[in-house]
Amino acid sequence: MTERSTRRESTLITLGTSGALAAVTLGSWLMVSGTIDTSSLTGASGVPEGDCPSGIQQPVVAERVEVSVYNTTNEPGLAGDVADDLEDRSFRVGEVDNDYLADTGFEGIIRVGERGLRQAYTLQQHLPGTLVDIDGRDDFSVDLILGTDYDGLEDRHDVEISPGRISCSG
């Protein structure tokens, strides 16, 4: 072997190793940030509408949670105030409006489709008194419906973003 072919071989090995390491790092980051849905990798099956999943949910970063906020109370501006607080915590806020429910004696309900369970779990860590209600939507969006028992977001320092189970209404 000549010095030239040894150098070429060494360069190819270095480039190949660096490329593989970069691909693994990028893939891991995309999974942790919630960009890539990992539920299919764990063998999790689809969640029937209305059923509460018993599995452990992996949280996503707040920037990956798009939440619309709805006020069912008589307190004017509540949805806007909560939306501002969520934006301060890096959540992406969609629609902010009023909603009408006959029974408003709850802190909050997080409505989500089965694809957005990780996003709902992440939001629920900031609002531990809320319950998750699974509907038929087919995206990652989350709706937060505020009730008369709403008492504010959990203190930032008390929020623990670690894997866990969601609390459901159904």
C-alpha positions as CSV (number, residue, x, y, z in Angstrom):
1,M,0.0,0.0,0.0
2,T,1.3,3.4,-0.9
3,E,1.1,6.4,1.4
4,R,-1.4,8.0,-1.0
5,S,-3.9,5.1,-0.8
6,T,-3.5,4.9,3.0
7,R,-4.3,8.6,3.3
8,R,-7.3,8.2,1.0
9,E,-8.5,5.3,3.1
10,S,-8.1,7.2,6.3
11,T,-10.0,10.2,4.9
12,L,-12.9,8.0,3.8
13,I,-13.1,6.3,7.1
14,T,-13.1,9.6,9.0
15,L,-15.8,11.1,6.7
16,G,-17.9,8.0,6.9
17,T,-17.7,7.9,10.7
18,S,-18.5,11.6,10.9
19,G,-21.4,11.3,8.6
20,A,-22.9,8.4,10.6
21,L,-22.4,10.2,13.9
22,A,-24.1,13.4,12.4
23,A,-27.1,11.3,11.2
24,V,-27.6,9.6,14.5
25,T,-27.3,12.9,16.4
26,L,-29.8,14.6,14.1
27,G,-32.2,11.7,14.3
28,S,-32.0,11.7,18.1
29,W,-32.6,15.4,18.3
30,L,-35.6,15.2,16.1
31,M,-37.1,12.5,18.3
32,V,-36.5,14.3,21.5
33,S,-37.9,17.6,20.1
34,G,-41.1,15.8,19.0
35,T,-40.6,16.4,15.3
36,I,-40.5,12.6,14.7
37,D,-43.3,10.6,16.2
38,T,-41.7,7.7,18.0
39,S,-44.9,5.9,19.1
40,S,-44.7,3.5,16.1
41,L,-41.2,2.5,17.2
42,T,-42.4,1.4,20.6
43,G,-45.2,-0.7,19.2
44,A,-47.9,1.6,20.6
45,S,-51.2,1.0,18.8
46,G,-53.8,3.7,17.9
47,V,-55.9,5.0,20.8
48,P,-59.6,4.6,20.3
49,E,-61.5,7.9,20.5
50,G,-62.6,8.6,24.0
51,D,-60.3,6.1,25.7
52,C,-57.4,7.1,28.0
53,P,-54.1,5.7,27.1
54,S,-52.4,3.9,30.0
55,G,-48.9,4.1,28.5
56,I,-46.0,6.4,29.4
57,Q,-46.0,9.6,27.3
58,Q,-42.7,11.2,26.3
59,P,-42.9,15.0,26.6
60,V,-41.9,17.3,23.7
61,V,-40.4,20.8,23.9
62,A,-43.0,23.5,24.3
63,E,-42.1,25.0,20.9
64,R,-43.6,21.9,19.3
65,V,-47.0,22.3,21.1
66,E,-49.6,24.3,19.1
67,V,-52.4,25.2,21.5
68,S,-55.7,27.0,21.0
69,V,-57.1,28.5,24.2
70,Y,-60.9,28.8,24.8
71,N,-62.7,30.5,27.7
72,T,-65.9,29.0,29.0
73,T,-66.2,31.3,32.0
74,N,-67.8,34.7,32.5
75,E,-64.3,36.2,33.2
76,P,-63.5,38.5,30.3
77,G,-60.0,38.1,28.8
78,L,-59.1,34.9,30.6
79,A,-58.3,33.0,27.3
80,G,-56.1,35.9,26.2
81,D,-54.2,36.1,29.5
82,V,-53.6,32.4,29.6
83,A,-52.5,32.4,25.9
84,D,-50.0,35.2,26.8
85,D,-48.7,33.1,29.7
86,L,-48.3,30.0,27.5
87,E,-46.4,32.1,24.9
88,D,-44.1,33.3,27.6
89,R,-43.3,29.6,28.2
90,S,-42.6,29.1,24.4
91,F,-45.8,27.3,23.5
92,R,-47.2,28.2,20.1
93,V,-50.6,29.7,20.5
94,G,-53.3,29.3,17.8
95,E,-56.8,30.5,18.2
96,V,-57.9,32.4,21.3
97,D,-61.7,32.6,21.7
98,N,-64.7,31.8,23.9
99,D,-66.4,28.4,24.0
100,Y,-69.7,27.4,25.5
101,L,-70.2,24.4,27.7
102,A,-73.2,23.8,30.0
103,D,-70.9,22.5,32.8
104,T,-67.9,24.8,33.5
105,G,-67.1,23.5,37.0
106,F,-63.6,22.3,36.0
107,E,-60.1,23.7,35.9
108,G,-59.4,22.8,32.3
109,I,-59.9,20.3,29.6
110,I,-57.2,19.5,27.0
111,R,-58.7,18.2,23.8
112,V,-56.5,16.4,21.4
113,G,-56.4,13.6,18.8
114,E,-54.3,10.5,19.3
115,R,-51.4,11.9,17.3
116,G,-51.1,14.8,19.8
117,L,-50.9,12.9,23.1
118,R,-47.3,13.8,23.7
119,Q,-48.1,17.5,23.1
120,A,-51.1,17.2,25.5
121,Y,-49.0,15.5,28.1
122,T,-46.4,18.4,27.9
123,L,-49.1,21.0,28.3
124,Q,-50.7,19.1,31.2
125,Q,-47.4,19.4,33.1
126,H,-48.0,23.1,33.2
127,L,-51.7,22.7,34.1
128,P,-51.8,19.7,36.5
129,G,-55.5,20.1,37.3
130,T,-56.6,19.6,33.7
131,L,-58.0,16.4,32.1
132,V,-57.3,15.2,28.6
133,D,-60.2,14.4,26.3
134,I,-59.3,12.5,23.2
135,D,-61.3,13.5,20.1
136,G,-61.1,12.4,16.4
137,R,-58.7,15.0,15.0
138,D,-55.8,13.8,13.0
139,D,-53.1,16.3,13.8
140,F,-50.8,17.3,16.6
141,S,-52.9,20.4,17.6
142,V,-54.2,20.8,21.2
143,D,-57.2,22.8,22.5
144,L,-57.2,24.1,26.1
145,I,-60.7,24.8,27.4
146,L,-60.7,26.8,30.6
147,G,-63.4,26.3,33.2
148,T,-64.5,28.2,36.3
149,D,-62.1,26.3,38.6
150,Y,-59.0,27.5,36.6
151,D,-56.4,28.6,39.1
152,G,-53.4,29.6,36.9
153,L,-50.4,27.8,35.4
154,E,-48.1,25.8,37.6
155,D,-45.1,27.8,38.8
156,R,-42.3,27.4,36.3
157,H,-39.9,26.0,38.9
158,D,-42.4,23.3,39.9
159,V,-43.0,22.0,36.3
160,E,-41.2,18.7,35.8
161,I,-41.0,17.7,32.2
162,S,-40.3,13.9,32.5
163,P,-42.1,10.9,31.0
164,G,-45.4,10.0,32.6
165,R,-49.1,9.2,32.2
166,I,-51.7,11.7,31.2
167,S,-54.9,12.2,33.2
168,C,-58.1,11.8,31.1
169,S,-61.7,12.7,31.5
170,G,-62.9,9.5,29.9
